[in-house]
């Protein structure tokens, strides 16, 4: 059988999984590709470091030129994280005549335009299914399988680390710090988990999906985002009491006024598919004008789910499907955006609010007045006994509103935080029914 030589650059968790699939299941990949994907070279920073996969002699090297200088290697899985040297290495691979497969969503979110323009100039392609939602084939489904549709809505749990932490807080009663430590112990969270827990990772992935689904050109830094790093277990309890679960959602919604984009902890009605996504799983709910709502669910990270997506891209690239799609879609091209981001202050929504207030007459009235000043009406209210907080001078006050705008909610929050009798630490989250 004909063989095509491929290489891996970066032998971390995902690279190890890719090597396992190529070496242990070559018959499987050959069946789908119509030819053998022959692992010719693996480039790493330290060749002496122990590996979790047994590689044939001669494959491992710390010299990228063993790949860029080998014209027989046609496709490279570039699996280095971060921005540099990942960007420079990808450019060198493209300029040496290689098609590239990557799982690096941060690189695409930051430098997608430059890299894709250079690939087009050189007649090369970049495949990136593994960059969003790990083993879930969301990139292919949006860019190819749903291409007969105008996508109108994307709602996703795009960060498995955050979802695991929130699940532990809700189901095991852990506080945030303890749940984070458990995520790190299990290998779901990095030693520095900032990009996962502050919403950055989800915003980067959302910017990629928004580009594919809507033709938007929005930098991830411009997407309003709030993470889970200040989430309080009390709010998970109150959400449950109200019939909701809290999830870190990335939302894109196409409206006549532009594209709604944001990432934030959100109350989702129990029983809805997104509300039932647990542990380190990801999920994406997509609405198309022809197909209606479709739902994708699976492991969004981890060695083998992500490696599955990388090897699928290798197969598509070798077969030629990636090249056709890459030329046709003109991703990250210089053409004008098809849609612009909507003003965040205009976004409609219902909200959950929690205040800690002095146990004295008049406080609730003042809060209701501040909400009324912004034309925000109250849908429901919960007030528990003061000793629940261990402080008999204060009570928790939970309010659910009817639909208002983000701008009105922000102003009402500022006004309420200045009211006498309202203690610091007010909480506001969006509600998805």
C-alpha positions as CSV (number, residue, x, y, z in Angstrom):
1,X,0.0,0.0,0.0
2,X,1.2,3.5,-0.8
3,X,2.5,5.5,2.2
4,X,2.6,9.2,3.1
5,X,5.3,10.3,5.5
6,X,4.1,12.5,8.4
7,X,5.8,14.1,11.4
8,X,4.9,15.3,14.9
9,X,6.4,18.4,16.4
10,X,5.8,18.5,20.2
11,X,5.6,15.3,22.2
12,X,3.5,16.3,25.2
13,X,0.2,14.7,26.2
14,X,-1.5,15.1,22.8
15,X,1.6,14.3,20.7
16,X,2.0,11.1,22.7
17,X,-1.6,10.1,21.9
18,X,-1.2,10.9,18.2
19,X,2.0,8.8,18.0
20,X,0.1,5.9,19.7
21,X,-2.7,6.0,17.1
22,X,-0.3,6.2,14.2
23,X,1.9,3.4,15.5
24,X,-0.6,1.1,17.0
25,X,-3.5,1.5,14.6
26,X,-1.9,2.1,11.3
27,X,-4.3,-0.4,9.7
28,X,-7.2,1.8,10.9
29,X,-5.8,5.0,9.5
30,X,-4.8,3.3,6.3
31,X,-8.4,2.1,5.8
32,X,-9.7,5.6,6.0
33,X,-6.9,7.3,4.1
34,X,-6.4,4.7,1.4
35,X,-2.7,4.8,2.2
36,X,-0.5,4.3,5.2
37,X,0.3,7.4,7.4
38,X,4.0,6.6,8.1
39,X,5.4,8.4,11.2
40,X,8.8,9.4,9.9
41,X,10.0,11.9,12.6
42,X,9.1,13.3,16.0
43,X,10.7,16.6,17.0
44,X,11.0,17.4,20.7
45,X,12.9,19.9,22.9
46,X,14.6,17.2,25.0
47,X,15.3,13.8,23.5
48,X,16.5,12.4,26.8
49,X,13.2,13.0,28.6
50,X,11.2,9.7,29.3
51,X,8.3,9.1,26.9
52,X,5.0,7.4,27.6
53,X,5.0,5.7,24.2
54,X,7.7,3.4,22.7
55,X,9.0,5.0,19.5
56,X,11.0,3.1,16.8
57,X,14.7,3.9,16.7
58,X,15.6,7.0,14.8
59,X,12.3,8.8,15.1
60,X,13.1,11.2,17.9
61,X,15.1,14.3,17.3
62,X,15.5,17.8,18.6
63,X,16.4,19.3,15.2
64,X,13.4,20.7,13.3
65,X,15.5,20.7,10.1
66,X,15.1,16.9,10.1
67,X,11.5,17.7,9.2
68,X,11.7,21.0,7.2
69,X,14.6,19.6,5.2
70,X,12.9,16.3,4.3
71,X,10.8,16.7,1.2
72,X,9.3,13.3,1.7
73,X,7.4,14.5,4.8
74,X,4.2,15.9,3.5
75,X,2.1,16.7,6.6
76,X,3.1,17.7,10.1
77,X,1.1,17.7,13.4
78,X,2.4,20.8,15.1
79,X,1.4,20.2,18.8
80,X,3.3,22.9,20.7
81,X,1.2,25.1,22.9
82,X,1.4,28.8,23.5
83,X,2.3,31.6,21.0
84,X,6.0,31.3,20.6
85,X,7.9,29.4,19.4
86,X,4.7,27.8,18.0
87,X,4.1,30.6,15.6
88,X,7.6,30.7,14.2
89,X,7.7,26.9,13.9
90,X,4.4,26.8,12.0
91,X,5.7,29.4,9.6
92,X,8.9,27.4,9.0
93,X,6.8,24.3,8.4
94,X,4.6,26.0,5.9
95,X,7.5,27.6,4.1
96,X,9.3,24.3,3.8
97,X,6.3,22.9,1.9
98,X,4.4,21.1,4.6
99,X,0.7,21.1,5.3
100,X,0.1,21.5,9.0
101,X,-2.4,20.1,11.6
102,X,-2.6,21.9,14.9
103,X,-4.5,21.8,18.2
104,X,-3.3,25.2,19.4
105,X,-6.4,27.4,19.7
106,X,-4.5,30.3,21.3
107,X,-2.2,30.5,18.3
108,X,-5.1,30.6,15.9
109,X,-7.1,33.1,17.9
110,X,-4.1,35.4,18.1
111,X,-2.3,34.9,14.8
112,X,-4.9,33.1,12.6
113,X,-4.9,35.9,10.0
114,X,-1.1,35.9,9.5
115,X,-0.8,32.1,9.5
116,X,-3.7,31.4,7.1
117,X,-2.6,34.2,4.7
118,X,0.9,32.7,4.6
119,X,-0.5,29.2,4.0
120,X,-2.6,30.4,1.1
121,X,0.4,32.3,-0.4
122,X,2.4,29.0,-0.3
123,X,-0.4,26.8,-1.5
124,X,-0.5,24.9,1.8
125,X,-3.3,24.1,4.3
126,X,-3.9,24.3,8.0
127,X,-6.3,21.9,9.8
128,X,-7.4,22.6,13.3
129,X,-10.3,20.4,14.4
130,X,-8.6,19.6,17.7
131,X,-8.3,23.3,18.6
132,X,-11.9,23.5,19.9
133,X,-13.7,21.0,22.0
134,X,-11.1,18.2,21.8
135,X,-12.7,15.1,20.4
136,X,-16.0,16.7,19.4
137,X,-15.9,17.3,15.6
138,X,-17.4,20.8,15.9
139,X,-15.1,22.5,13.4
140,X,-16.0,20.0,10.6
141,X,-19.7,20.1,11.4
142,X,-19.9,23.9,11.3
143,X,-17.7,24.5,8.3
144,X,-18.8,21.5,6.2
145,X,-21.8,19.4,7.5
146,X,-24.0,22.4,8.3
147,X,-22.9,24.5,5.4
148,X,-26.4,24.6,3.9
149,X,-27.5,26.5,7.0
150,X,-27.3,30.0,8.3
151,X,-26.2,29.3,11.8
152,X,-28.2,31.5,14.2
153,X,-27.0,30.4,17.6
154,X,-24.1,28.7,19.3
155,X,-24.1,27.9,23.0
156,X,-21.2,25.9,24.4
157,X,-19.4,24.5,27.4
158,X,-16.0,24.8,25.8
159,X,-13.7,24.4,28.8
160,X,-13.6,21.0,30.5
161,X,-11.5,22.2,33.4
162,X,-14.0,24.8,34.4
163,X,-16.9,22.4,34.0
164,X,-15.1,19.8,36.2
165,X,-14.5,22.4,38.9
166,X,-18.2,23.6,38.9
167,X,-19.4,20.0,39.0
168,X,-17.3,19.3,42.1
169,X,-18.5,22.4,43.8
170,X,-22.2,21.6,43.1
171,X,-22.1,17.8,43.6
172,X,-19.5,17.4,46.3
173,X,-20.0,20.8,48.1
174,X,-16.4,21.8,47.6
175,X,-15.3,25.4,47.6
176,X,-13.5,26.8,44.6
177,X,-10.0,26.3,45.9
178,X,-10.6,22.7,46.9
179,X,-12.3,21.9,43.6
180,X,-9.4,23.5,41.6
181,X,-6.9,21.4,43.6
182,X,-8.8,18.3,42.7
183,X,-8.8,19.2,39.0
184,X,-5.0,19.7,39.2
185,X,-4.6,16.4,41.0
186,X,-6.5,14.6,38.2
187,X,-4.6,16.4,35.5
188,X,-7.5,18.5,34.2
189,X,-6.0,21.8,35.3
190,X,-2.5,23.2,34.7
191,X,-0.3,24.4,37.6
192,X,-1.3,27.9,36.4
193,X,-5.0,27.4,35.5
194,X,-5.7,31.1,34.9
195,X,-6.6,30.9,31.2
196,X,-9.1,28.1,31.9
197,X,-10.8,29.6,35.0
198,X,-11.0,33.3,34.0
199,X,-12.8,32.6,30.7
200,X,-9.9,33.2,28.3
201,X,-9.7,29.7,26.9
202,X,-13.4,29.7,26.2
203,X,-13.3,33.2,24.6
204,X,-10.5,32.1,22.3
205,X,-12.5,29.1,21.2
206,X,-15.6,31.2,20.8
207,X,-13.8,33.6,18.5
208,X,-12.8,30.7,16.3
209,X,-16.3,29.3,16.2
210,X,-17.8,32.8,15.5
211,X,-15.4,33.2,12.5
212,X,-16.5,29.8,11.1
213,X,-20.2,30.1,11.8
214,X,-20.8,33.8,11.1
215,X,-17.8,35.2,9.2
216,X,-17.0,37.4,12.2
217,X,-13.5,38.8,12.7
218,X,-13.6,39.4,16.5
219,X,-10.4,39.3,18.5
220,X,-10.9,37.1,21.6
221,X,-9.9,39.9,23.9
222,X,-12.9,41.9,22.7
223,X,-15.3,39.3,23.8
224,X,-16.8,40.1,27.2
225,X,-15.9,37.3,29.6
226,X,-16.2,36.4,33.2
227,X,-14.7,33.2,34.6
228,X,-15.6,30.9,37.5
229,X,-12.7,31.9,39.7
230,X,-14.9,34.0,42.0
231,X,-17.8,31.5,42.0
232,X,-19.4,30.9,45.4
233,X,-20.9,27.6,46.4
234,X,-23.8,29.5,47.9
235,X,-24.9,30.6,44.4
236,X,-24.8,27.0,43.2
237,X,-27.2,26.1,46.1
238,X,-29.5,28.9,45.3
239,X,-29.5,28.1,41.6
240,X,-30.4,24.5,42.4
241,X,-33.2,25.8,44.7
242,X,-34.6,27.8,41.8
243,X,-34.4,24.8,39.4
244,X,-31.1,25.7,37.6
245,X,-27.5,24.7,37.4
246,X,-24.5,27.1,36.8
247,X,-22.4,26.5,33.7
248,X,-19.6,28.5,32.2
249,X,-21.2,29.2,28.8
250,X,-19.7,30.7,25.6
251,X,-22.6,32.2,23.6
252,X,-22.9,33.5,20.1
253,X,-26.3,34.6,18.8
254,X,-27.0,36.3,15.5
255,X,-29.5,39.2,15.6
256,X,-30.6,42.0,13.3
257,X,-28.4,44.3,15.4
258,X,-25.2,42.2,15.1
259,X,-23.6,39.3,16.7
260,X,-24.0,38.7,20.5
261,X,-20.8,37.2,21.9
262,X,-19.9,36.6,25.6
263,X,-18.5,34.1,28.1
264,X,-19.8,33.9,31.6
265,X,-21.2,31.7,34.4
266,X,-24.8,31.3,33.5
267,X,-27.9,29.7,35.2
268,X,-29.2,27.0,32.9
269,X,-32.6,25.4,33.5
270,X,-32.2,21.8,34.9
271,X,-33.3,19.2,32.3
272,X,-31.8,21.2,29.4
273,X,-29.0,19.3,27.7
274,X,-26.4,21.9,28.6
275,X,-27.4,21.8,32.2
276,X,-26.7,18.1,32.4
277,X,-23.1,18.2,31.1
278,X,-20.9,17.0,34.0
279,X,-17.2,16.6,34.9
280,X,-14.6,17.5,32.2
281,X,-17.0,17.1,29.3
282,X,-17.7,19.8,26.6
283,X,-20.9,20.4,24.7
284,X,-22.1,22.7,22.0
285,X,-25.7,23.4,21.0
286,X,-26.0,24.8,17.5
287,X,-29.1,26.2,15.8
288,X,-29.3,26.4,12.0
289,X,-32.2,27.8,10.0
290,X,-32.6,24.6,8.0
291,X,-31.5,21.8,10.4
292,X,-32.9,23.3,13.6
293,X,-31.1,22.6,16.9
294,X,-28.3,20.0,17.0
295,X,-26.3,19.0,20.0
296,X,-22.7,17.8,20.3
297,X,-21.3,16.3,23.5
298,X,-18.1,14.6,24.4
299,X,-14.7,14.9,26.1
300,X,-13.3,18.3,25.2
301,X,-9.7,17.6,26.3
302,X,-7.4,14.8,27.3
303,X,-4.9,12.8,25.5
304,X,-6.9,10.4,23.3
305,X,-10.0,12.5,22.5
306,X,-7.7,15.4,21.2
307,X,-5.4,12.9,19.5
308,X,-8.5,11.5,17.7
309,X,-9.2,14.9,16.2
310,X,-5.6,15.4,15.2
311,X,-5.3,12.1,13.4
312,X,-8.6,12.7,11.7
313,X,-7.2,16.0,10.4
314,X,-4.0,14.2,9.2
315,X,-6.2,11.7,7.3
316,X,-8.2,14.5,5.7
317,X,-5.1,16.4,4.7
318,X,-3.4,13.3,3.2
319,X,-6.6,12.4,1.3
320,X,-6.9,16.0,0.0
321,X,-10.2,17.1,1.7
322,X,-8.5,19.6,3.9
323,X,-6.9,21.4,0.9
324,X,-10.2,21.8,-0.9
325,X,-12.0,23.1,2.2
326,X,-9.1,25.4,3.1
327,X,-9.1,27.0,-0.4
328,X,-12.9,27.3,-0.5
329,X,-13.6,28.7,2.9
330,X,-10.9,31.4,2.8
331,X,-10.7,31.4,6.6
332,X,-9.0,34.4,8.3
333,X,-8.8,36.1,4.9
334,X,-8.6,39.8,4.3
335,X,-12.2,40.0,3.1
336,X,-14.5,42.2,5.2
337,X,-16.4,40.6,8.1
338,X,-19.9,39.4,7.3
339,X,-21.2,40.5,10.7
340,X,-20.0,42.9,13.4
341,X,-20.3,42.3,17.2
342,X,-23.3,43.8,18.9
343,X,-22.9,46.4,21.6
344,X,-22.7,44.4,24.8
345,X,-24.8,46.9,26.8
346,X,-27.7,46.3,24.5
347,X,-27.9,42.6,25.0
348,X,-31.2,41.4,26.4
349,X,-31.4,38.8,29.2
350,X,-32.7,37.7,32.5
351,X,-30.5,37.9,35.5
352,X,-29.8,36.2,38.9
353,X,-28.8,38.5,41.7
354,X,-27.6,37.7,45.2
355,X,-27.1,40.4,47.8
356,X,-26.0,40.2,51.4
357,X,-28.0,42.9,53.2
358,X,-28.5,44.1,56.8
359,X,-31.4,42.5,58.5
360,X,-33.4,45.8,58.9
361,X,-36.5,47.3,57.4
362,X,-36.3,49.2,54.1
363,X,-33.3,47.5,52.5
364,X,-35.5,45.4,50.1
365,X,-37.5,48.5,49.2
366,X,-34.4,50.4,48.3
367,X,-33.1,47.6,46.1
368,X,-36.4,47.2,44.4
369,X,-36.4,51.0,43.8
370,X,-32.9,50.9,42.2
371,X,-34.0,48.1,39.9
372,X,-37.2,50.0,39.1
373,X,-35.2,53.1,38.2
374,X,-33.6,50.9,35.4
375,X,-37.0,49.5,34.4
376,X,-36.0,46.1,35.7
377,X,-38.9,44.0,37.2
378,X,-38.6,41.2,39.7
379,X,-39.7,37.8,38.7
380,X,-39.0,36.0,42.0
381,X,-37.3,36.5,45.3
382,X,-35.8,34.3,48.0
383,X,-34.8,35.5,51.5
384,X,-33.5,33.0,54.0
385,X,-33.1,33.2,57.8
386,X,-30.1,35.3,58.9
387,X,-28.3,32.5,60.8
388,X,-27.7,30.7,57.5
389,X,-24.7,32.9,57.0
390,X,-23.5,32.6,60.6
391,X,-24.2,36.3,61.0
392,X,-27.5,37.2,62.5
393,X,-27.2,40.8,61.4
394,X,-27.2,40.0,57.7
395,X,-29.4,38.0,55.3
396,X,-28.9,36.6,51.8
397,X,-31.3,38.1,49.3
398,X,-31.7,36.3,45.9
399,X,-33.6,38.0,43.1
400,X,-34.5,36.7,39.6
401,X,-35.5,39.4,37.1
402,X,-37.6,39.5,34.0
403,X,-35.9,40.4,30.7
404,X,-33.8,43.6,30.7
405,X,-30.6,44.7,29.0
406,X,-27.0,44.2,30.1
407,X,-26.4,48.0,30.3
408,X,-29.4,48.4,32.6
409,X,-28.3,45.5,34.8
410,X,-24.8,46.9,35.1
411,X,-26.1,50.4,36.1
412,X,-28.5,48.9,38.6
413,X,-25.7,46.9,40.1
414,X,-23.6,50.0,40.6
415,X,-26.5,51.8,42.2
416,X,-27.4,48.9,44.5
417,X,-23.8,48.5,45.7
418,X,-23.9,52.1,47.0
419,X,-27.1,51.7,48.9
420,X,-27.0,51.7,52.7
421,X,-27.6,48.3,54.2
422,X,-26.1,46.4,51.2
423,X,-22.8,44.7,52.0
424,X,-19.9,44.2,49.6
425,X,-19.8,41.2,47.3
426,X,-23.0,41.4,45.2
427,X,-23.3,38.7,42.6
428,X,-25.0,38.9,39.2
429,X,-25.2,36.1,36.6
430,X,-27.1,35.7,33.3
431,X,-30.0,33.2,33.1
432,X,-30.7,30.9,30.2
433,X,-34.1,29.3,30.3
